[in-house]
């Protein structure tokens, strides 16, 4: 019985990991050789030309910077405002709390639609700005519910002791509650950061300026159109190196796409090991205690 369980787990693990590994292999393989097929577990013709072109493209480097900036600021503001909102919602004596919760839950199931949302962002003057990627999603109801449930599970004596010492609600939140909420903060921060990092659709709708597009949106553009020649031209004025790349015919749209995807995926993957130990504790404590 254990043999079949382990075999099934190995099979599931392989089917999950192999697409990522194959993409990594293709990114290090010659594009012209990849087009022949048969590249699976190891690069058949190893080359760094794909990464050379990607890292020399100023547009991709700028989009990578935008993604890092958006993820950092968006996650920080989202966790901060969601925690403040959840702290208020966790109070039993909050007037109108039932109606506030109903309004919040409605937004989880119903949406005004893309067109009204587009018109709202335009009227607020957020079109073609960095903040259109941050402000609309600054508070997540699902995250608020987890925060609220976690705050409810904290001993009441902590806040009572702080209030006896003259602490305000703000002081209690930032000095007592948030410092002991590490697991749930780490878990929700990761979920929020992954959402910001992987989002390509929003910027493609609300942003027309190339210098404000995050790397995921640029990657989607590369996948939808042949940008190989443009990226090769962006390698700079080194005509000899460009001619060498063209003569060798090592660059294709697929190889550039895989290299760009690796550059876009690696940073968020590196974050997981640091917060993995908080996953079970943060989610379960924040969702099961009532």
N, C-alpha and C positions, 0 to 999 in steps of 0.2 A: 504493500500500500504506500509506504513511504517512497518507494522508487518512482511510482507514478506521480506522486505529488512533486517530488524534486524535478522529475522530467518535465512536468507541466510548467513549473516555475522557471526552469532554465529556458524552455521554449518561449515563454512570455517575455523573459528578460532579453533573449536574443532578438525577437521580433521588435522589441521596443528600442533596443540599442543599435541594431544594424543600420537603419536608415541614417542615423546621425554619423555613424562610423563611415558608411559609404560616401556620404557627402564630404566628410573630412578627407577621405582618400582621393576623391575626384578633385578636390581643391588643390591637392599636391601633385596631381597628374597632368601631363600635357593635354591641353584641350583637344588637339587634333587626334591624339591617341584615344582619348575618351570617346570621341565621336564614333570610333570603330566598335565600341561596345566591349563587354567582357571585363571591365574594371570592377572588382568586387571588394576584396579584403585588403589589398596592398596596391600602392601606386605602381603601374607598369612602367611608366616613364616619369620618374620623379623630376619635378621642377618647382621653382619658387616664383616663376614669372607671373602667375595669377595673383599672388600676394604683392608682388612688386607693383603691378598695375593698380591694384586696389589701394595700397598704402600711399601711392604717389598721386592719387586723385584727390585734389583739395576739396571737392564737393562731398566725397564720402567721409573725409576727416572732419569736415564741418558738421555733417549730419550726425556723425558719431558724438561729437561734442554736444550737439543739441539734444540727443537722446540721453546722454549722461546728465545734462543740466535739467532736462524735463523730469527724468526719473528721480533725481535727488530732491528737487524742489517740490515736485508733485507729491512724492511720498511723505516728505516732512510735513507739508501743509495738510495733507489728507488725514494723516494720523493725528495731528494736533487738533484740528477742528472736529474730527469725528469723536475723539476722546472727550473733548469738552461737551459736545452735544450728548454723548452717551452718559456722561457723569450727571448731567441735569436730568436726563430721562430715567436714571436709576433712583431718583429720590421719590419716596413714597408720597410725600406731601406736595408734589409738583401739581399745581392747578392746571387742569386741562390735559393731563398727561395721556389719558385714554384717547383723546381726539388727535393729539400730536402723533401718537403711534399709528392710528388708523391712516392718517395722511402719509406717513412714512411707508407703511406696508403697501398702500395703493401704488406708490411709485415703483415698487419692486415688480408689479405685475402689469401695469399699464404705463404707456409712454405717449407723449404728445405727438411723436413722429419726427422723422428727420427734417421735413420741411419747416414745421413750426420752430424746431430747435435751431435750424439754420437762420431763420428770420430773427429769432431772439438774439443769437450771437451777433448778427449783423447790426441790429438796433443798439446793442450794448457796445458796439465799436471794437469787438474782439477779433474780427476777421483779419487774417494775415498778421496776427500777433502771437507772441510766445504764450500768452496767458490763455488762449483758447484751448490749449492742450492741458491746462492745469485747473483752472477755476471750475469748469462745468462738472468735473468729477471729484470735487474736493471733499465731498461727504458721501460715503457709501452706506446705505441703510443696512446691508448685511453685516458690514464691519461694525456699525453702530450697535446692532443687536448683540453681537459677540462681546463688545466692550461693556455694554450695559449689564449683560448677564454676569460677566466677570466682576464688575464693580459691586453688584448685588451680593455676590458670594463672599466679599471681604467682611471681616469682623466689624460690627458696628462700633466696637470700642475704640478702634483706631481713629475714626473721625470724631467721636465724642471726646476723646482725650485731646485731640488737636483743637477742637472748639473751646474746650475748657481753658486751654492755654492761650486763647484769644486769636486763633487762626481763622481766617475767612474761608469761604468756599474755594476761592482761587488758591489760597495758600495750602489748603488741605489737598486739593487736586494735584498741584505741582510738587509739593513737598512730601506728601504721604502716599497718595494713591498711585500716581504714575511711577514713582521709583520702585514700587513692589509689583508692578504690572509688566515686568520684563518679558515673560514668555508670550503673553498675548500681543504685546506691542511688536515683538520680533516677528511673530507669525504673520500678523496682519500687514506689517511693513513689507514683508517679502511678497505677499499676495498683491499688494498695491504696486510695488515696484515692478513686478513681472507684468502686470496689466499695463502700466505706463510704457515699459520698454518694448512690449510686443505690439502695441497699438499702431497700426498703419492707416486704418480707415479714416479716423477723425482728421488727421492732418491733410490727407488727400482731398477732403471735402472743404475744409475751412482755410487752408493755406495755399496760396499760389506762388509765394516767394520761395525760390529754390534754397536760399540760405537759411530758411527756417524749418525745412523738412527734416524729420528724424530719420535715422538710418533704416528703419523698417519700411518706411514709405519709399525711400530711394531704392531699397532692395526690391520692393514690389514693382517699381517702374522698370528696373533692370530685367525682371522676369517677364514683364509684359511687352517689352520692346527691345530691339537689338541696340544696346548702348555700347557695344564693344569698341567701335571706332572712336566714339567720343571719349571713352575712358582711356584708350590708348593715346589719344591726342593729349589727354590731361597728364600724361607722365612727365611732361616738361619739354624743354627744348633740346634734349639729348637725342638728336636725330639718328646717331649711330646706333644707340640702344633700341630706338623705335624701329629702325630698319631691320635690325637683327631679330627683333620679335616678330616682325611681319614676315621675314624670309623663313623663319623657323615654323611659322604658323602654329604656335603653341597656345594661342589665346582664342577661346571661343566664348560665346555668351554663357553657355552652361558652366564652364570652368570658372568664369568670373563670378557668376551667380553663387556658386558653391563657396568660393573664397570670401565673397562679401557676407554670405550667410554665416560662415564661421566667425568672422570678425564681429558680426552683430550678435551672435549667440553666446560666445565664450564669456563675456563679462558677467552676464546674469547667471550663467552656470556656476561660475566661481563663487558666487554669493551663497549658494545652497549649503555647502558644507558647514558654514559658520552659524547657520540658524536651523539646521536640520533637527538638532536636539530639542528645539522649542516646539516643533510641529504638534506632536501628540498632546503635550501638556498644554500648550496655548489654545489649541482649538477645542479640546475636550473640556478644559476648565471654563472656557468662555462660552460654551454652547450647552453644556449639560447641567450646570448648577442653576437652580431656580429657587 
